[in-house]
Structures are given as structure tokens and as C-alpha cells.
Amino acid sequence: MADEHERHENDIIVSEILERRYVPAYLKSVPWEGFNYAGHEIKIVESTDLYGATVWPSALVLCYFLEKHEKQLCIEDKNIIEIGSGTGLVAIVACLLGAQVIATDLEELIGNLKYNLLCNTKMKSKHVPQVKELIWGSNLEMNFPKSSLRFDYILAADVVYNHPCLEELLETFDHLCSENTIILWVMRFRKENMLLENTFIQKFKELFDMEVIYNLPSLSIKLYKAKRRNCQK
């Protein structure tokens, strides 16, 4: 009965998450997708020729969690960095909830990321979001000096998949995370990448204590909350 009740609750959450996305009534010259979060309609311009410039279900899960637990997380005025921001939807929602946000991704995604953040937060957010290039594992100390890092939250959605930079991703998590930083990381599990995913999670656990906040089997998604295991760097 407990498992049945849990599945029912998860089905309700998934339904609420997917309802936040809407399709425009008519198409314009620039295609976009619509979302409802933080009391705003958010219009996201995607680029189908770039993997990172698409809104994936993991981003919707993280946006839903941030909005649903805004008060418990005390999002307002918190310093937040998102890695692998893609289209910027998660960063936009965090910004609209009052956070000080740095959205990061690769150089080829920065233009579209800046556009989406500007269009959806201008005159609507308490703090102006920043956009920075971040190549996982590359020039971390130069671009994000450890002495000046004070992130309350690190956000990440669907950053673990079949790519060759998983060691660099782990290094990036480690570098950006200070003693009190909380990581909110949504992972979509793919059968073809099971070994790779499990290996990454085991390595992640060597550095961070983690717990499952959401387990959504119908989306093959889990939301993790993590904190540094060893506070001494």
C-alpha cells in the first residue's frame, strides 16, 4: 500500500510539472516554448541544432521544485550558480524567485542563454542575472577563484549523459562547492548509459552526501540534494 501511495503522489507531481509547459497558439518567425513559473509566463527560444539549447524534462522538475519549495529553500537573495544552463529556464525561474543567479554554459550556447534571460527577467527580477562561460574542469580557479566563491546553491539539470567530460564535471562540482553549499541536481536515467551513470554517482558520493528528494519513475528522473562530505578542503 505504501508503494502504491508513493506512486500516486509521484504521478500527481509529474502531472503538475508537465502542465507548466504550454505551446503558443500561433507560430512566429522565431519558435519558442512557453512555461508558467513564479507567477510569470516564460518564453524560451530553443535551438534544435544544439543539444544544450533544448528544454529537457529534468529542467522542468528542477523549476517545479524551486517554486514549490521557495520558502523552505529561502531562495530570495541567495547566491546561485547553475552549471549547464542550456536555454536558461532554471536560471530564469531562480532569478524570478529573487535569487542572485549566475547561469553558465559553453561559448556556443551563451548568446541564446543571454537572450532568454534578458527577455524573461528584465524589469521582473530583484537581481540582474549574470551569464558566464564555463567549460567543465577548465580554468576553474582563474574564472571562479576559490577565495571568492560563496554559492548557497549549485543547480544542475541533466548534466550527466554519454559525454566524455564526466571527470571534469565532477571536478567542477567540487571546485564550486564550499562548506555550506547545497547542490540540487536532477538526473535523467537512460538505460543505454546505466553503467556510466552509476559510476558517476559512486564517484560523486565519495565527495558529497546525497539524498533523493524526488523519484519520478515515469520520467526516469531523480532529484538529488547534496552537500560536501568533507568540509575541509
N, C-alpha and C positions, 0 to 999 in steps of 0.2 A: 504493500500500500504506500509506503514511504517513497519508493521509486516512482510509482505512478503519480503521486502528488508532485514530486520534483519535476517529472516530465511535463506535467500540466503547467506548472509555473514557468518552466523554460519556454514552452510553446507560446505562452502569453507574452513573455519578454520578446521573443523573436518576432511575433506579430506586431508588437508596438514599435520595434526597431525598424522593420521594413515599411511601416506606414509613414515614416518620416520622409521617405523619398517620393517625389512626385514628378510626373512628366509634363512639360509645358503644353498648353492647349494648341499651340501652333509653333512651327519651327522658324527660326530666324537664320540669317546668314552664318552666325556663329552658334553652333549647337551647344546646349548647356543642359545640365540636370538640376532639378530643384529639390531642396531639403528644408524641413522645418525644425529648427532647434533654437533654444534660448529666446523664444518669442519673436524670431525673425525668419523670413524667407531667405534662404541662401541659394544663390545661383552659382553653380560650379561649371566652369568651362573645362572640358576634358580634351585630351589628345590621344586618339586611339592608336597612333603610331608609336607612342612611348609607353612602356609598361608602367612606369611610375606616375603617369598623368591620367590615371583612371581611378574612380572611386570604387574601392573594393569593400565587400561586406564587413571586413574587420574594422574599417574606419567608422562605419555606422554603429557598430557595437560600442566602440570607444566613445563616440559622440553621445550616444544614449546614456552611457554610464556617467559621463561627466555632468550632463544636465540633470540626471535623476538624483545624483548624489552631490550636487553642487554645495550644499550647506555642510554636509559631513566632511567633504574634502577641503572646505574653506578656500575655494578657488580664487575668490576676489583678491587681487593684488599679489598673488603668488607668482614666483618666477618659474616659468615653464619652458622647457625646450622639447621640441618634437623632432625625432630623427626619422628620415624617410617620409617627409611630409606629403610628397606627391602633389595632389591638387590643392592641398591646404585645408580641406574640410575640417579636420580635427583641430588644427590650429585656429581656424576661424571661430569654431564653437567655444574653445577655451578663451579666446580673446573677448567674445561677446559676453562671456560669463564674468568678465572683469579681470582676467589674468594678464600678466606681462609675459608675452609669448615671443619666443624665437623659433621660427619654422626653418628647417634645414632640408637640403637635398642636393643632388648633383647639379652641376652647372647647366646642363641642357634642360632641366626642369624649373630653374629659378624664375625665368620670365613668366611662365604661366602661373607659377606659385604666387609671385608678387601681384600679378593681375587679379587673381581670385581673392587674395587677402585684402587688397586695396578696395575692390568693388564691394566687398561684403562687410567691411569693418569701418570704413570712413564715416565719421560723424555718428557712429553707433557704439563704439567701444571706449572704455575708460582709458586704455593704454594703446598706443600705436604699435602694432606688431612689427617685429624685425624679421628679415629673411636673410639667411646666410648660407653660403655653400658649405657643405660638409661631405668630404669623402671619408668614409669609414676607415679608421686606422691611419689616416694620412695627416701629418702636420697638426696633430691634435693639440699639443702644448703651445704651438705658435698661434693657432687660431682661437683656441679656447684654453687660456692659461689656467692651470690648476689653482693657482693662488687666488684667482678672482671668481672661481666658479661657486655659485650659491643657488643651485637649482632646487626648488622644492619638489618638482615633479619632472620626470622624463617620460614622455609619451611615445609610444611606438605601435603601429598597426601594420600587421602583415609584412614584417621586415625579414622574416625567416622563410626562405623558399630555396629552390635549387639555383643558387648563385655561388660564385667562388670566393665570396668575401665574408664568410661567417666568422672566421677568426678575427678579422678586422672589426666586424660588428660587435663582437664580444669585448674587444679592446676599447671600442668607443663607449659602450655602456659603462665599462669600468672607469674610464677616464672622466666621464661627465658626472658620475655619481659620487657625491660626498657623503658624509656620515649620516645625515638626516634625509637625504633624497629618497623619494618614493618613485619607483618605476611602475607605470601602468602599461602593460604590454599585451596586445591582443594577437593571438596566433591562430592562423587557419591551418588545420592539419590536412595534408594531401597524401593519399595512400602511396603514391609513387615516390614520395620524399620521406617516408616514415623513418628510415634509418638515419638520414641526415638530420631530421627534426629532433629525434630522441637524443642523438649525440650532442646537438647544440644545447638542449635542455640540461643534460647532465653536466656539461661544462659550465653552463650558466649557474647551476646550483652550487658549484664549487666556490663561487664568488658572492652569491646572493641567496638570502632566504626568500622563498616564494610561496604564495598560496593562490589557489584558484578562486576567483571571485564569481565568474560566470562560467558555466559549462553548457554550451549550446550545441548538442549533437546534430540537430537538423541543419545547422550551418557549418558543422565540423570546426567550430571555433571555441577557444577558451580565452578568457580574460584573466591575466595574472597580475597580482600585486607583489612587488619585490622590494627588498631593501638590502643594503650591503651586509654581508655576513660578518666580515671583519672590519671594524671601524677604523683600524689603524692602517694607514697607507704607507 
